[in-house]
Amino acid sequence: MTMSLTTDNGSVGFEALDSEHEVQIELINALRQAVEQGQKGALIDEILDQLIAYTNAHFMSEQLLMRLYAYPFYESHTQEHDHLIEQVQSLQERCRAGDIAMTLQTGSALREWLLDHIKGLDYSLGSYLNKQDSFLPPIQT
């Protein structure tokens, strides 16, 4: 089952963030598809590498916006970012070491965490940024 963002399931209403979230979701969908097809090793590792790299870049983008517009919940939001990256890196390290195999359940857990994060902390951030819209420069996506 693939997913994408709509107003009902995770759009934060701020185009730049929604576009970046779509890429994260596409990477998780690719991971789930690879697992469903029984792929192992190098392909799973490559997708996890891409997911980690892109998620780090996305988090930096969010954190820059939060600092630029003095977002009051910066600290707690970035702590959750750090926690997710640690979890995904740990998962990748365990897969590389052969300690665990990537499963559909693991992919589903990543998807659910991402949606929960988007619907919660990122939605609040998007609402805050939209209130600042008269002060925001146009962002090209």
N, C-alpha and C positions, 0 to 999 in steps of 0.2 A: 504494500500500500504506500503510495507516494503522497506527499503532502506539499501544499504551497500555502502562502499567506493570503488570507482574506480578512475583511474587517471582523468577521465572526471568530476566526481562529488564530489571530496573532498579529494583525497589522497594528503598528503603533501610530499610524497616521502621520509619520514623518518620512518622506520619500527616501532620503539617503539611508536611514536605518533600515527601512523595509527592504530596500534593494540588497543591502548587505545580509540581512537575515535570509533572504531568498537563496543566496549563494550558500550559506551555511546549511540550509535545508536540502539543497541539491546535493551537497557533499554527503550528508547523512543518508539521503535516498540512495546515492551511489554505493555507500557502504552497505546498506541493507540489501541492495540488489546483488552485490558481490557475495554476500553471505548466503542469500537465498539460492544463488547459483552454485554454491559449494566452493567458491574461490578461497584460497588460503594464502598465507605467506606474503609474498611480495606485493600483490595487488592490494590486499587489505592494509598492509603497512604503508603503501604509497597513498592510499586514500586517507588514512589516519594522519600522515604527514601533511597532506593538503588541508585537512580539517583543522589541525593544530595551527598551522601557519596562517590560514585565513582567519581563524577565530582570534588569534593574537592580533592580527591587523585590524579586525573589526573592533575588538575591545579597545585598542589604542585610539581608533576613530571616535568611539563613544566617549572615552575618557577625555579626549581633547575637547569635544563639545561640552562635556560636563564642566571642565575647568574654565573654558572660554565664557560660559554663561552662568558661572557660579552656582551650579546645581547643588542644592542643599544636602542631597543624599549620596554625594560622591563616594565617601569612604565605604559605606555598606555595599554600594553597587560594585565598586572595584574589588572588594573582598570576595564577592560571589564570582566575579570574573576569575580571580586568582584560583579559587577553589575548583572551578570547572576545568581550567587548563591543567591543574595538577591531576585531576581525576583522569582526563583523557590521556595525558602523558603516561600516567601510571598504567592505564589500560594498554597502551601501546607497548610499553616496556615489558609487561607481563605476557603479551602476545608474542613479542620477539623472543622472549626467553622460553616460550613453550609452556608457560605455567597455565595459561588459559587459552581457549579458542574463542574467537569472535562468534557470537551467536545472535540470532534474531532478537533474543531478549535483551542483550547488551545494546544492540542498535536501537531497540524500542526505548530503552532507558535513556539513551542520549537524546533521542527525539523528544521524549516527554520533558526532560530537563530543559531543553532549549525552548520548547513551547511555554513551559511554566515561567522561565526567565523572561521571555518576550512578553507574555501576558501580564506579568507582574512588574518587575523592575523596569523593563524597557518601555512598557506602556506608560508608566509614570514619567519616565524621562521624555518620551515623545510628547506627552501632554504638556510638560514643562517647556520644552523647546517650542512647541506650537504657540504657547502664550507669549513667547519671546519673539514671535515671527516678524514683528516690525523692526527688530534689531538684527535679525539674522541675515547674513549675506546669502545670495543664491548659491546653492550647492549643486554642482553638476554631477550627475550619476551616469 
